[in-house]
């Protein structure tokens, strides 16, 4: 089902389609985070990625709860956006030799993922409210809060030391 598919005939259909999009994205993130943990050299960054992996697993469970409330089977739809963000992150990470610079690149990639998730959850929460599904919106607000907190922590790490260390590593 594409974004402009004939299968989307109502806001409920659009809501479920977008829910499937973020469900797919969260599952892809759960698969990608262990690689990021392995590549990170900064202990705080590794720990942050590990914590977010556990949160993302919880996000998947939360989304499954929303599917259940919507009486819809939990399944994803291909999400070229998240696939592209993850693919780009893997390409850039493969091109960086210096560990400190790699940590800066990993933060940038992680923030691109966070920003995508923040937009999706924000939209879904608004639509849930408009559809009279505050029960669904409240569950997704928890995911959104985690995504915003992770983005803020990544910004703090980047600005306080990781980007500076990468700059100092420059030849």
KAQUICOR-V558976 format. One record per run of one state. SS is the DSSP state (H for helix, E for strand, - for the rest). FROM is the first residue (numbers start at 1). TO is the last residue. Records with the same first field share a line. If there is no record, write none. Layout:
BEGIN
SS: FROM-TO ; FROM-TO
END
This chain:
BEGIN
-: 1-10 ; 40-42 ; 70-79 ; 96-98 ; 131-133 ; 169-171
H: 11-39 ; 43-69 ; 80-95 ; 99-130 ; 134-168
END
